[in-house]
Amino acid sequence: MQHKQKTRKEKIITDLRRQLYGLENKASRNTTDRYQVPVSLPTALSSSKQVLSYPYLLSDILKTGVVTASIVAFLIILFLILKKHIVVLPGFNY
């Protein structure tokens, strides 16, 4: 399927839109530079407040820990099974 080429009018409209967008960006950058709010560094007290403001965070970390611990436990059990030759895989020696 052939690509439709832009007409001269469409090219002019696109160019004007880009120029307008560039002017809007310059204007917004100038106003935000003047009115910047100083950012304070997080402390131990504010980090505990952040955890409380995200109630799902603790449950997600707990789920991640459980999944990670179960994977590690499975790998250790698999290692011990293969090391004790309870299950023998051909071409796989320990």
PyMOL Python script that loads the backbone (N, CA, C, O; Angstrom):
from pymol import cmd

cmd.read_pdbstr("""\
ATOM      1  N   MET A   1       0.838  -1.163   0.000  1.00  0.00           N
ATOM      2  CA  MET A   1       0.000   0.000   0.000  1.00  0.00           C
ATOM      3  C   MET A   1       0.893   1.239   0.000  1.00  0.00           C
ATOM      4  O   MET A   1       1.835   1.339   0.785  1.00  0.00           O
ATOM      5  N   GLN A   2       0.587   2.165  -0.877  1.00  0.00           N
ATOM      6  CA  GLN A   2       1.403   3.360  -1.012  1.00  0.00           C
ATOM      7  C   GLN A   2       1.139   4.339   0.112  1.00  0.00           C
ATOM      8  O   GLN A   2       0.027   4.446   0.629  1.00  0.00           O
ATOM      9  N   HIS A   3       2.196   5.051   0.474  1.00  0.00           N
ATOM     10  CA  HIS A   3       2.097   6.071   1.510  1.00  0.00           C
ATOM     11  C   HIS A   3       1.618   7.368   0.867  1.00  0.00           C
ATOM     12  O   HIS A   3       2.169   7.806  -0.143  1.00  0.00           O
ATOM     13  N   LYS A   4       0.594   7.979   1.452  1.00  0.00           N
ATOM     14  CA  LYS A   4       0.061   9.218   0.916  1.00  0.00           C
ATOM     15  C   LYS A   4       0.996  10.361   1.283  1.00  0.00           C
ATOM     16  O   LYS A   4       1.330  10.545   2.453  1.00  0.00           O
ATOM     17  N   GLN A   5       1.416  11.123   0.290  1.00  0.00           N
ATOM     18  CA  GLN A   5       2.303  12.252   0.537  1.00  0.00           C
ATOM     19  C   GLN A   5       1.497  13.443   1.038  1.00  0.00           C
ATOM     20  O   GLN A   5       0.352  13.654   0.639  1.00  0.00           O
ATOM     21  N   LYS A   6       2.127  14.222   1.928  1.00  0.00           N
ATOM     22  CA  LYS A   6       1.458  15.402   2.459  1.00  0.00           C
ATOM     23  C   LYS A   6       1.409  16.492   1.394  1.00  0.00           C
ATOM     24  O   LYS A   6       2.324  16.658   0.588  1.00  0.00           O
ATOM     25  N   THR A   7       0.303  17.223   1.428  1.00  0.00           N
ATOM     26  CA  THR A   7       0.192  18.361   0.525  1.00  0.00           C
ATOM     27  C   THR A   7       0.952  19.540   1.114  1.00  0.00           C
ATOM     28  O   THR A   7       1.358  19.506   2.276  1.00  0.00           O
ATOM     29  N   ARG A   8       1.142  20.574   0.317  1.00  0.00           N
ATOM     30  CA  ARG A   8       1.859  21.765   0.780  1.00  0.00           C
ATOM     31  C   ARG A   8       1.131  22.404   1.961  1.00  0.00           C
ATOM     32  O   ARG A   8       1.765  22.888   2.898  1.00  0.00           O
ATOM     33  N   LYS A   9      -0.183  22.403   1.913  1.00  0.00           N
ATOM     34  CA  LYS A   9      -0.977  22.991   2.988  1.00  0.00           C
ATOM     35  C   LYS A   9      -0.780  22.216   4.289  1.00  0.00           C
ATOM     36  O   LYS A   9      -0.641  22.817   5.355  1.00  0.00           O
ATOM     37  N   GLU A  10      -0.767  20.900   4.206  1.00  0.00           N
ATOM     38  CA  GLU A  10      -0.554  20.086   5.399  1.00  0.00           C
ATOM     39  C   GLU A  10       0.839  20.310   5.983  1.00  0.00           C
ATOM     40  O   GLU A  10       1.005  20.327   7.203  1.00  0.00           O
ATOM     41  N   LYS A  11       1.836  20.480   5.124  1.00  0.00           N
ATOM     42  CA  LYS A  11       3.200  20.736   5.588  1.00  0.00           C
ATOM     43  C   LYS A  11       3.282  22.075   6.309  1.00  0.00           C
ATOM     44  O   LYS A  11       3.953  22.187   7.335  1.00  0.00           O
ATOM     45  N   ILE A  12       2.608  23.086   5.785  1.00  0.00           N
ATOM     46  CA  ILE A  12       2.620  24.407   6.422  1.00  0.00           C
ATOM     47  C   ILE A  12       1.933  24.335   7.783  1.00  0.00           C
ATOM     48  O   ILE A  12       2.421  24.910   8.756  1.00  0.00           O
ATOM     49  N   ILE A  13       0.809  23.637   7.856  1.00  0.00           N
ATOM     50  CA  ILE A  13       0.072  23.490   9.117  1.00  0.00           C
ATOM     51  C   ILE A  13       0.938  22.774  10.153  1.00  0.00           C
ATOM     52  O   ILE A  13       0.978  23.170  11.318  1.00  0.00           O
ATOM     53  N   THR A  14       1.623  21.727   9.725  1.00  0.00           N
ATOM     54  CA  THR A  14       2.496  20.988  10.637  1.00  0.00           C
ATOM     55  C   THR A  14       3.635  21.862  11.134  1.00  0.00           C
ATOM     56  O   THR A  14       3.974  21.832  12.317  1.00  0.00           O
ATOM     57  N   ASP A  15       4.229  22.645  10.230  1.00  0.00           N
ATOM     58  CA  ASP A  15       5.325  23.527  10.609  1.00  0.00           C
ATOM     59  C   ASP A  15       4.857  24.581  11.610  1.00  0.00           C
ATOM     60  O   ASP A  15       5.557  24.859  12.583  1.00  0.00           O
ATOM     61  N   LEU A  16       3.688  25.167  11.383  1.00  0.00           N
ATOM     62  CA  LEU A  16       3.157  26.166  12.309  1.00  0.00           C
ATOM     63  C   LEU A  16       2.839  25.551  13.672  1.00  0.00           C
ATOM     64  O   LEU A  16       3.050  26.186  14.705  1.00  0.00           O
ATOM     65  N   ARG A  17       2.340  24.334  13.674  1.00  0.00           N
ATOM     66  CA  ARG A  17       2.035  23.653  14.925  1.00  0.00           C
ATOM     67  C   ARG A  17       3.316  23.392  15.727  1.00  0.00           C
ATOM     68  O   ARG A  17       3.325  23.541  16.949  1.00  0.00           O
ATOM     69  N   ARG A  18       4.381  23.007  15.047  1.00  0.00           N
ATOM     70  CA  ARG A  18       5.660  22.773  15.728  1.00  0.00           C
ATOM     71  C   ARG A  18       6.218  24.073  16.299  1.00  0.00           C
ATOM     72  O   ARG A  18       6.752  24.088  17.408  1.00  0.00           O
ATOM     73  N   GLN A  19       6.097  25.159  15.547  1.00  0.00           N
ATOM     74  CA  GLN A  19       6.577  26.442  16.052  1.00  0.00           C
ATOM     75  C   GLN A  19       5.779  26.870  17.277  1.00  0.00           C
ATOM     76  O   GLN A  19       6.347  27.363  18.252  1.00  0.00           O
ATOM     77  N   LEU A  20       4.463  26.683  17.228  1.00  0.00           N
ATOM     78  CA  LEU A  20       3.617  27.038  18.358  1.00  0.00           C
ATOM     79  C   LEU A  20       3.958  26.185  19.571  1.00  0.00           C
ATOM     80  O   LEU A  20       4.011  26.696  20.690  1.00  0.00           O
ATOM     81  N   TYR A  21       4.185  24.918  19.369  1.00  0.00           N
ATOM     82  CA  TYR A  21       4.540  24.013  20.454  1.00  0.00           C
ATOM     83  C   TYR A  21       5.865  24.430  21.077  1.00  0.00           C
ATOM     84  O   TYR A  21       6.016  24.388  22.298  1.00  0.00           O
ATOM     85  N   GLY A  22       6.827  24.830  20.251  1.00  0.00           N
ATOM     86  CA  GLY A  22       8.117  25.296  20.757  1.00  0.00           C
ATOM     87  C   GLY A  22       7.973  26.547  21.589  1.00  0.00           C
ATOM     88  O   GLY A  22       8.644  26.684  22.612  1.00  0.00           O
ATOM     89  N   LEU A  23       7.111  27.468  21.175  1.00  0.00           N
ATOM     90  CA  LEU A  23       6.883  28.700  21.940  1.00  0.00           C
ATOM     91  C   LEU A  23       6.207  28.392  23.272  1.00  0.00           C
ATOM     92  O   LEU A  23       6.537  29.006  24.287  1.00  0.00           O
ATOM     93  N   GLU A  24       5.267  27.451  23.282  1.00  0.00           N
ATOM     94  CA  GLU A  24       4.596  27.085  24.526  1.00  0.00           C
ATOM     95  C   GLU A  24       5.593  26.478  25.506  1.00  0.00           C
ATOM     96  O   GLU A  24       5.536  26.757  26.703  1.00  0.00           O
ATOM     97  N   ASN A  25       6.506  25.648  25.003  1.00  0.00           N
ATOM     98  CA  ASN A  25       7.503  25.030  25.870  1.00  0.00           C
ATOM     99  C   ASN A  25       8.430  26.075  26.469  1.00  0.00           C
ATOM    100  O   ASN A  25       8.754  26.007  27.654  1.00  0.00           O
ATOM    101  N   LYS A  26       8.862  27.045  25.663  1.00  0.00           N
ATOM    102  CA  LYS A  26       9.750  28.090  26.175  1.00  0.00           C
ATOM    103  C   LYS A  26       9.041  28.912  27.238  1.00  0.00           C
ATOM    104  O   LYS A  26       9.643  29.250  28.257  1.00  0.00           O
ATOM    105  N   ALA A  27       7.776  29.238  27.020  1.00  0.00           N
ATOM    106  CA  ALA A  27       7.023  30.038  27.980  1.00  0.00           C
ATOM    107  C   ALA A  27       6.824  29.270  29.281  1.00  0.00           C
ATOM    108  O   ALA A  27       6.951  29.847  30.361  1.00  0.00           O
ATOM    109  N   SER A  28       6.518  27.999  29.197  1.00  0.00           N
ATOM    110  CA  SER A  28       6.290  27.221  30.414  1.00  0.00           C
ATOM    111  C   SER A  28       7.595  27.017  31.172  1.00  0.00           C
ATOM    112  O   SER A  28       7.584  26.986  32.403  1.00  0.00           O
ATOM    113  N   ARG A  29       8.721  26.877  30.470  1.00  0.00           N
ATOM    114  CA  ARG A  29      10.015  26.723  31.139  1.00  0.00           C
ATOM    115  C   ARG A  29      10.382  28.001  31.883  1.00  0.00           C
ATOM    116  O   ARG A  29      10.919  27.937  32.988  1.00  0.00           O
ATOM    117  N   ASN A  30      10.102  29.147  31.300  1.00  0.00           N
ATOM    118  CA  ASN A  30      10.439  30.411  31.942  1.00  0.00           C
ATOM    119  C   ASN A  30       9.623  30.626  33.208  1.00  0.00           C
ATOM    120  O   ASN A  30      10.154  31.112  34.207  1.00  0.00           O
ATOM    121  N   THR A  31       8.354  30.277  33.183  1.00  0.00           N
ATOM    122  CA  THR A  31       7.522  30.487  34.365  1.00  0.00           C
ATOM    123  C   THR A  31       7.867  29.497  35.459  1.00  0.00           C
ATOM    124  O   THR A  31       7.819  29.858  36.635  1.00  0.00           O
ATOM    125  N   THR A  32       8.213  28.266  35.122  1.00  0.00           N
ATOM    126  CA  THR A  32       8.554  27.296  36.161  1.00  0.00           C
ATOM    127  C   THR A  32       9.908  27.594  36.769  1.00  0.00           C
ATOM    128  O   THR A  32      10.122  27.290  37.943  1.00  0.00           O
ATOM    129  N   ASP A  33      10.840  28.184  36.013  1.00  0.00           N
ATOM    130  CA  ASP A  33      12.139  28.532  36.563  1.00  0.00           C
ATOM    131  C   ASP A  33      12.013  29.620  37.617  1.00  0.00           C
ATOM    132  O   ASP A  33      12.721  29.596  38.623  1.00  0.00           O
ATOM    133  N   ARG A  34      11.122  30.567  37.395  1.00  0.00           N
ATOM    134  CA  ARG A  34      10.953  31.665  38.334  1.00  0.00           C
ATOM    135  C   ARG A  34      10.333  31.217  39.646  1.00  0.00           C
ATOM    136  O   ARG A  34      10.681  31.725  40.712  1.00  0.00           O
ATOM    137  N   TYR A  35       9.424  30.275  39.564  1.00  0.00           N
ATOM    138  CA  TYR A  35       8.649  29.893  40.736  1.00  0.00           C
ATOM    139  C   TYR A  35       8.988  28.497  41.228  1.00  0.00           C
ATOM    140  O   TYR A  35       8.096  27.754  41.636  1.00  0.00           O
ATOM    141  N   GLN A  36      10.241  28.135  41.196  1.00  0.00           N
ATOM    142  CA  GLN A  36      10.617  26.807  41.660  1.00  0.00           C
ATOM    143  C   GLN A  36      10.504  26.723  43.172  1.00  0.00           C
ATOM    144  O   GLN A  36      10.882  27.649  43.891  1.00  0.00           O
ATOM    145  N   VAL A  37       9.982  25.610  43.639  1.00  0.00           N
ATOM    146  CA  VAL A  37       9.844  25.368  45.065  1.00  0.00           C
ATOM    147  C   VAL A  37      11.029  24.529  45.502  1.00  0.00           C
ATOM    148  O   VAL A  37      11.324  23.521  44.860  1.00  0.00           O
ATOM    149  N   PRO A  38      11.724  24.907  46.575  1.00  0.00           N
ATOM    150  CA  PRO A  38      12.854  24.094  47.019  1.00  0.00           C
ATOM    151  C   PRO A  38      12.374  22.731  47.500  1.00  0.00           C
ATOM    152  O   PRO A  38      11.353  22.620  48.179  1.00  0.00           O
ATOM    153  N   VAL A  39      13.121  21.703  47.139  1.00  0.00           N
ATOM    154  CA  VAL A  39      12.760  20.339  47.491  1.00  0.00           C
ATOM    155  C   VAL A  39      13.605  19.914  48.679  1.00  0.00           C
ATOM    156  O   VAL A  39      14.829  20.049  48.657  1.00  0.00           O
ATOM    157  N   SER A  40      12.957  19.401  49.715  1.00  0.00           N
ATOM    158  CA  SER A  40      13.700  18.943  50.882  1.00  0.00           C
ATOM    159  C   SER A  40      14.044  17.474  50.712  1.00  0.00           C
ATOM    160  O   SER A  40      13.313  16.722  50.067  1.00  0.00           O
ATOM    161  N   LEU A  41      15.158  17.075  51.294  1.00  0.00           N
ATOM    162  CA  LEU A  41      15.580  15.692  51.216  1.00  0.00           C
ATOM    163  C   LEU A  41      14.736  14.850  52.156  1.00  0.00           C
ATOM    164  O   LEU A  41      14.387  15.305  53.245  1.00  0.00           O
ATOM    165  N   PRO A  42      14.402  13.630  51.756  1.00  0.00           N
ATOM    166  CA  PRO A  42      13.587  12.787  52.630  1.00  0.00           C
ATOM    167  C   PRO A  42      14.380  12.360  53.870  1.00  0.00           C
ATOM    168  O   PRO A  42      15.585  12.120  53.804  1.00  0.00           O
ATOM    169  N   THR A  43      13.688  12.275  54.971  1.00  0.00           N
ATOM    170  CA  THR A  43      14.301  11.837  56.213  1.00  0.00           C
ATOM    171  C   THR A  43      13.670  10.531  56.640  1.00  0.00           C
ATOM    172  O   THR A  43      12.778  10.012  55.969  1.00  0.00           O
ATOM    173  N   ALA A  44      14.136  10.002  57.759  1.00  0.00           N
ATOM    174  CA  ALA A  44      13.602   8.732  58.254  1.00  0.00           C
ATOM    175  C   ALA A  44      12.134   8.869  58.619  1.00  0.00           C
ATOM    176  O   ALA A  44      11.359   7.933  58.419  1.00  0.00           O
ATOM    177  N   LEU A  45      11.735  10.026  59.153  1.00  0.00           N
ATOM    178  CA  LEU A  45      10.345  10.223  59.529  1.00  0.00           C
ATOM    179  C   LEU A  45       9.438  10.323  58.314  1.00  0.00           C
ATOM    180  O   LEU A  45       8.329   9.788  58.323  1.00  0.00           O
ATOM    181  N   SER A  46       9.897  11.002  57.267  1.00  0.00           N
ATOM    182  CA  SER A  46       9.053  11.144  56.086  1.00  0.00           C
ATOM    183  C   SER A  46       8.942   9.832  55.328  1.00  0.00           C
ATOM    184  O   SER A  46       7.938   9.605  54.652  1.00  0.00           O
ATOM    185  N   SER A  47       9.943   8.958  55.419  1.00  0.00           N
ATOM    186  CA  SER A  47       9.850   7.681  54.709  1.00  0.00           C
ATOM    187  C   SER A  47       8.793   6.791  55.338  1.00  0.00           C
ATOM    188  O   SER A  47       8.126   6.036  54.631  1.00  0.00           O
ATOM    189  N   SER A  48       8.625   6.864  56.669  1.00  0.00           N
ATOM    190  CA  SER A  48       7.574   6.066  57.294  1.00  0.00           C
ATOM    191  C   SER A  48       6.204   6.607  56.912  1.00  0.00           C
ATOM    192  O   SER A  48       5.241   5.847  56.810  1.00  0.00           O
ATOM    193  N   LYS A  49       6.112   7.913  56.700  1.00  0.00           N
ATOM    194  CA  LYS A  49       4.850   8.498  56.253  1.00  0.00           C
ATOM    195  C   LYS A  49       4.543   8.060  54.829  1.00  0.00           C
ATOM    196  O   LYS A  49       3.381   7.857  54.478  1.00  0.00           O
ATOM    197  N   GLN A  50       5.580   7.915  54.007  1.00  0.00           N
ATOM    198  CA  GLN A  50       5.365   7.500  52.627  1.00  0.00           C
ATOM    199  C   GLN A  50       4.831   6.077  52.571  1.00  0.00           C
ATOM    200  O   GLN A  50       3.955   5.786  51.757  1.00  0.00           O
ATOM    201  N   VAL A  51       5.330   5.190  53.409  1.00  0.00           N
ATOM    202  CA  VAL A  51       4.850   3.814  53.412  1.00  0.00           C
ATOM    203  C   VAL A  51       3.384   3.783  53.811  1.00  0.00           C
ATOM    204  O   VAL A  51       2.604   3.002  53.265  1.00  0.00           O
ATOM    205  N   LEU A  52       3.008   4.632  54.761  1.00  0.00           N
ATOM    206  CA  LEU A  52       1.619   4.670  55.185  1.00  0.00           C
ATOM    207  C   LEU A  52       0.712   5.243  54.106  1.00  0.00           C
ATOM    208  O   LEU A  52      -0.473   4.914  54.060  1.00  0.00           O
ATOM    209  N   SER A  53       1.249   6.096  53.237  1.00  0.00           N
ATOM    210  CA  SER A  53       0.416   6.678  52.200  1.00  0.00           C
ATOM    211  C   SER A  53       0.203   5.720  51.028  1.00  0.00           C
ATOM    212  O   SER A  53      -0.659   5.959  50.182  1.00  0.00           O
ATOM    213  N   TYR A  54       0.984   4.635  50.974  1.00  0.00           N
ATOM    214  CA  TYR A  54       0.824   3.616  49.938  1.00  0.00           C
ATOM    215  C   TYR A  54       0.497   2.290  50.618  1.00  0.00           C
ATOM    216  O   TYR A  54       1.409   1.514  50.903  1.00  0.00           O
ATOM    217  N   PRO A  55      -0.766   2.012  50.884  1.00  0.00           N
ATOM    218  CA  PRO A  55      -1.098   0.796  51.632  1.00  0.00           C
ATOM    219  C   PRO A  55      -0.786  -0.492  50.875  1.00  0.00           C
ATOM    220  O   PRO A  55      -0.587  -1.532  51.502  1.00  0.00           O
ATOM    221  N   TYR A  56      -0.738  -0.449  49.578  1.00  0.00           N
ATOM    222  CA  TYR A  56      -0.464  -1.650  48.794  1.00  0.00           C
ATOM    223  C   TYR A  56       1.021  -1.977  48.766  1.00  0.00           C
ATOM    224  O   TYR A  56       1.395  -3.092  48.402  1.00  0.00           O
ATOM    225  N   LEU A  57       1.870  -1.036  49.139  1.00  0.00           N
ATOM    226  CA  LEU A  57       3.312  -1.234  49.043  1.00  0.00           C
ATOM    227  C   LEU A  57       3.785  -2.357  49.947  1.00  0.00           C
ATOM    228  O   LEU A  57       4.572  -3.200  49.518  1.00  0.00           O
ATOM    229  N   LEU A  58       3.325  -2.387  51.181  1.00  0.00           N
ATOM    230  CA  LEU A  58       3.741  -3.419  52.124  1.00  0.00           C
ATOM    231  C   LEU A  58       3.288  -4.796  51.661  1.00  0.00           C
ATOM    232  O   LEU A  58       4.042  -5.763  51.770  1.00  0.00           O
ATOM    233  N   SER A  59       2.067  -4.898  51.146  1.00  0.00           N
ATOM    234  CA  SER A  59       1.580  -6.196  50.676  1.00  0.00           C
ATOM    235  C   SER A  59       2.342  -6.653  49.435  1.00  0.00           C
ATOM    236  O   SER A  59       2.615  -7.844  49.284  1.00  0.00           O
ATOM    237  N   ASP A  60       2.687  -5.726  48.550  1.00  0.00           N
ATOM    238  CA  ASP A  60       3.461  -6.093  47.362  1.00  0.00           C
ATOM    239  C   ASP A  60       4.859  -6.570  47.733  1.00  0.00           C
ATOM    240  O   ASP A  60       5.354  -7.539  47.157  1.00  0.00           O
ATOM    241  N   ILE A  61       5.500  -5.902  48.687  1.00  0.00           N
ATOM    242  CA  ILE A  61       6.830  -6.325  49.124  1.00  0.00           C
ATOM    243  C   ILE A  61       6.749  -7.695  49.789  1.00  0.00           C
ATOM    244  O   ILE A  61       7.626  -8.535  49.588  1.00  0.00           O
ATOM    245  N   LEU A  62       5.714  -7.921  50.571  1.00  0.00           N
ATOM    246  CA  LEU A  62       5.526  -9.220  51.218  1.00  0.00           C
ATOM    247  C   LEU A  62       5.332 -10.325  50.182  1.00  0.00           C
ATOM    248  O   LEU A  62       5.924 -11.398  50.304  1.00  0.00           O
ATOM    249  N   LYS A  63       4.513 -10.073  49.172  1.00  0.00           N
ATOM    250  CA  LYS A  63       4.289 -11.068  48.121  1.00  0.00           C
ATOM    251  C   LYS A  63       5.582 -11.362  47.356  1.00  0.00           C
ATOM    252  O   LYS A  63       5.875 -12.515  47.039  1.00  0.00           O
ATOM    253  N   THR A  64       6.344 -10.317  47.065  1.00  0.00           N
ATOM    254  CA  THR A  64       7.611 -10.494  46.364  1.00  0.00           C
ATOM    255  C   THR A  64       8.576 -11.320  47.194  1.00  0.00           C
ATOM    256  O   THR A  64       9.270 -12.186  46.662  1.00  0.00           O
ATOM    257  N   GLY A  65       8.626 -11.060  48.488  1.00  0.00           N
ATOM    258  CA  GLY A  65       9.493 -11.829  49.380  1.00  0.00           C
ATOM    259  C   GLY A  65       9.092 -13.287  49.449  1.00  0.00           C
ATOM    260  O   GLY A  65       9.955 -14.165  49.450  1.00  0.00           O
ATOM    261  N   VAL A  66       7.792 -13.563  49.506  1.00  0.00           N
ATOM    262  CA  VAL A  66       7.311 -14.947  49.563  1.00  0.00           C
ATOM    263  C   VAL A  66       7.651 -15.685  48.278  1.00  0.00           C
ATOM    264  O   VAL A  66       8.110 -16.826  48.320  1.00  0.00           O
ATOM    265  N   VAL A  67       7.431 -15.042  47.139  1.00  0.00           N
ATOM    266  CA  VAL A  67       7.737 -15.683  45.855  1.00  0.00           C
ATOM    267  C   VAL A  67       9.238 -15.935  45.727  1.00  0.00           C
ATOM    268  O   VAL A  67       9.647 -17.006  45.279  1.00  0.00           O
ATOM    269  N   THR A  68      10.052 -14.974  46.110  1.00  0.00           N
ATOM    270  CA  THR A  68      11.501 -15.125  46.029  1.00  0.00           C
ATOM    271  C   THR A  68      11.986 -16.233  46.958  1.00  0.00           C
ATOM    272  O   THR A  68      12.820 -17.051  46.569  1.00  0.00           O
ATOM    273  N   ALA A  69      11.469 -16.261  48.177  1.00  0.00           N
ATOM    274  CA  ALA A  69      11.864 -17.299  49.133  1.00  0.00           C
ATOM    275  C   ALA A  69      11.448 -18.675  48.649  1.00  0.00           C
ATOM    276  O   ALA A  69      12.197 -19.637  48.821  1.00  0.00           O
ATOM    277  N   SER A  70      10.268 -18.792  48.046  1.00  0.00           N
ATOM    278  CA  SER A  70       9.827 -20.098  47.550  1.00  0.00           C
ATOM    279  C   SER A  70      10.678 -20.564  46.373  1.00  0.00           C
ATOM    280  O   SER A  70      10.955 -21.757  46.251  1.00  0.00           O
ATOM    281  N   ILE A  71      11.093 -19.654  45.513  1.00  0.00           N
ATOM    282  CA  ILE A  71      11.958 -20.028  44.391  1.00  0.00           C
ATOM    283  C   ILE A  71      13.310 -20.494  44.901  1.00  0.00           C
ATOM    284  O   ILE A  71      13.839 -21.500  44.429  1.00  0.00           O
ATOM    285  N   VAL A  72      13.875 -19.769  45.861  1.00  0.00           N
ATOM    286  CA  VAL A  72      15.174 -20.157  46.427  1.00  0.00           C
ATOM    287  C   VAL A  72      15.059 -21.506  47.127  1.00  0.00           C
ATOM    288  O   VAL A  72      15.947 -22.346  46.982  1.00  0.00           O
ATOM    289  N   ALA A  73      13.983 -21.733  47.886  1.00  0.00           N
ATOM    290  CA  ALA A  73      13.779 -23.014  48.563  1.00  0.00           C
ATOM    291  C   ALA A  73      13.650 -24.141  47.547  1.00  0.00           C
ATOM    292  O   ALA A  73      14.212 -25.219  47.744  1.00  0.00           O
ATOM    293  N   PHE A  74      12.919 -23.907  46.469  1.00  0.00           N
ATOM    294  CA  PHE A  74      12.779 -24.926  45.433  1.00  0.00           C
ATOM    295  C   PHE A  74      14.132 -25.275  44.803  1.00  0.00           C
ATOM    296  O   PHE A  74      14.421 -26.447  44.563  1.00  0.00           O
ATOM    297  N   LEU A  75      14.943 -24.279  44.543  1.00  0.00           N
ATOM    298  CA  LEU A  75      16.255 -24.526  43.958  1.00  0.00           C
ATOM    299  C   LEU A  75      17.172 -25.295  44.906  1.00  0.00           C
ATOM    300  O   LEU A  75      17.930 -26.162  44.470  1.00  0.00           O
ATOM    301  N   ILE A  76      17.109 -24.984  46.193  1.00  0.00           N
ATOM    302  CA  ILE A  76      17.921 -25.719  47.160  1.00  0.00           C
ATOM    303  C   ILE A  76      17.473 -27.171  47.253  1.00  0.00           C
ATOM    304  O   ILE A  76      18.301 -28.082  47.281  1.00  0.00           O
ATOM    305  N   ILE A  77      16.165 -27.384  47.301  1.00  0.00           N
ATOM    306  CA  ILE A  77      15.636 -28.749  47.348  1.00  0.00           C
ATOM    307  C   ILE A  77      16.021 -29.514  46.083  1.00  0.00           C
ATOM    308  O   ILE A  77      16.421 -30.676  46.164  1.00  0.00           O
ATOM    309  N   LEU A  78      15.906 -28.886  44.932  1.00  0.00           N
ATOM    310  CA  LEU A  78      16.291 -29.534  43.680  1.00  0.00           C
ATOM    311  C   LEU A  78      17.777 -29.880  43.678  1.00  0.00           C
ATOM    312  O   LEU A  78      18.164 -30.956  43.223  1.00  0.00           O
ATOM    313  N   PHE A  79      18.609 -28.974  44.184  1.00  0.00           N
ATOM    314  CA  PHE A  79      20.043 -29.236  44.273  1.00  0.00           C
ATOM    315  C   PHE A  79      20.321 -30.446  45.156  1.00  0.00           C
ATOM    316  O   PHE A  79      21.123 -31.308  44.797  1.00  0.00           O
ATOM    317  N   LEU A  80      19.657 -30.511  46.316  1.00  0.00           N
ATOM    318  CA  LEU A  80      19.887 -31.638  47.221  1.00  0.00           C
ATOM    319  C   LEU A  80      19.400 -32.954  46.633  1.00  0.00           C
ATOM    320  O   LEU A  80      20.050 -33.985  46.804  1.00  0.00           O
ATOM    321  N   ILE A  81      18.276 -32.930  45.948  1.00  0.00           N
ATOM    322  CA  ILE A  81      17.763 -34.146  45.298  1.00  0.00           C
ATOM    323  C   ILE A  81      18.746 -34.638  44.247  1.00  0.00           C
ATOM    324  O   ILE A  81      19.008 -35.838  44.160  1.00  0.00           O
ATOM    325  N   LEU A  82      19.287 -33.737  43.457  1.00  0.00           N
ATOM    326  CA  LEU A  82      20.244 -34.141  42.425  1.00  0.00           C
ATOM    327  C   LEU A  82      21.577 -34.556  43.043  1.00  0.00           C
ATOM    328  O   LEU A  82      22.234 -35.456  42.521  1.00  0.00           O
ATOM    329  N   LYS A  83      21.987 -33.930  44.129  1.00  0.00           N
ATOM    330  CA  LYS A  83      23.262 -34.245  44.764  1.00  0.00           C
ATOM    331  C   LYS A  83      23.219 -35.623  45.427  1.00  0.00           C
ATOM    332  O   LYS A  83      24.206 -36.358  45.392  1.00  0.00           O
ATOM    333  N   LYS A  84      22.078 -35.979  46.032  1.00  0.00           N
ATOM    334  CA  LYS A  84      21.930 -37.278  46.709  1.00  0.00           C
ATOM    335  C   LYS A  84      21.573 -38.391  45.735  1.00  0.00           C
ATOM    336  O   LYS A  84      21.414 -39.540  46.146  1.00  0.00           O
ATOM    337  N   HIS A  85      21.447 -38.074  44.467  1.00  0.00           N
ATOM    338  CA  HIS A  85      21.103 -39.034  43.398  1.00  0.00           C
ATOM    339  C   HIS A  85      19.750 -39.703  43.641  1.00  0.00           C
ATOM    340  O   HIS A  85      19.562 -40.871  43.299  1.00  0.00           O
ATOM    341  N   ILE A  86      18.813 -38.966  44.229  1.00  0.00           N
ATOM    342  CA  ILE A  86      17.449 -39.468  44.372  1.00  0.00           C
ATOM    343  C   ILE A  86      16.789 -39.493  43.004  1.00  0.00           C
ATOM    344  O   ILE A  86      16.070 -40.433  42.668  1.00  0.00           O
ATOM    345  N   VAL A  87      17.037 -38.467  42.229  1.00  0.00           N
ATOM    346  CA  VAL A  87      16.587 -38.404  40.843  1.00  0.00           C
ATOM    347  C   VAL A  87      17.839 -38.238  39.998  1.00  0.00           C
ATOM    348  O   VAL A  87      18.653 -37.349  40.246  1.00  0.00           O
ATOM    349  N   VAL A  88      17.985 -39.094  39.008  1.00  0.00           N
ATOM    350  CA  VAL A  88      19.173 -39.049  38.165  1.00  0.00           C
ATOM    351  C   VAL A  88      18.773 -38.560  36.779  1.00  0.00           C
ATOM    352  O   VAL A  88      17.873 -39.111  36.145  1.00  0.00           O
ATOM    353  N   LEU A  89      19.440 -37.541  36.331  1.00  0.00           N
ATOM    354  CA  LEU A  89      19.218 -37.035  34.989  1.00  0.00           C
ATOM    355  C   LEU A  89      20.364 -37.504  34.123  1.00  0.00           C
ATOM    356  O   LEU A  89      21.522 -37.309  34.492  1.00  0.00           O
ATOM    357  N   PRO A  90      20.083 -38.127  32.964  1.00  0.00           N
ATOM    358  CA  PRO A  90      21.177 -38.591  32.111  1.00  0.00           C
ATOM    359  C   PRO A  90      21.983 -37.416  31.569  1.00  0.00           C
ATOM    360  O   PRO A  90      21.425 -36.425  31.099  1.00  0.00           O
ATOM    361  N   GLY A  91      23.312 -37.547  31.644  1.00  0.00           N
ATOM    362  CA  GLY A  91      24.189 -36.494  31.143  1.00  0.00           C
ATOM    363  C   GLY A  91      24.361 -35.351  32.110  1.00  0.00           C
ATOM    364  O   GLY A  91      24.937 -34.325  31.747  1.00  0.00           O
ATOM    365  N   PHE A  92      23.879 -35.492  33.331  1.00  0.00           N
ATOM    366  CA  PHE A  92      23.958 -34.447  34.339  1.00  0.00           C
ATOM    367  C   PHE A  92      24.553 -35.043  35.592  1.00  0.00           C
ATOM    368  O   PHE A  92      23.866 -35.754  36.326  1.00  0.00           O
ATOM    369  N   ASN A  93      25.815 -34.768  35.850  1.00  0.00           N
ATOM    370  CA  ASN A  93      26.525 -35.375  36.976  1.00  0.00           C
ATOM    371  C   ASN A  93      26.828 -34.364  38.046  1.00  0.00           C
ATOM    372  O   ASN A  93      27.183 -33.218  37.770  1.00  0.00           O
ATOM    373  N   TYR A  94      26.678 -34.825  39.307  1.00  0.00           N
ATOM    374  CA  TYR A  94      27.077 -34.014  40.456  1.00  0.00           C
ATOM    375  C   TYR A  94      28.057 -34.804  41.249  1.00  0.00           C
ATOM    376  O   TYR A  94      28.545 -34.330  42.276  1.00  0.00           O
TER     377      TYR A  94
END
""", "prot")
cmd.dss("prot")
cmd.show_as("cartoon", "prot")
cmd.util.cbc("prot")
cmd.orient("prot")
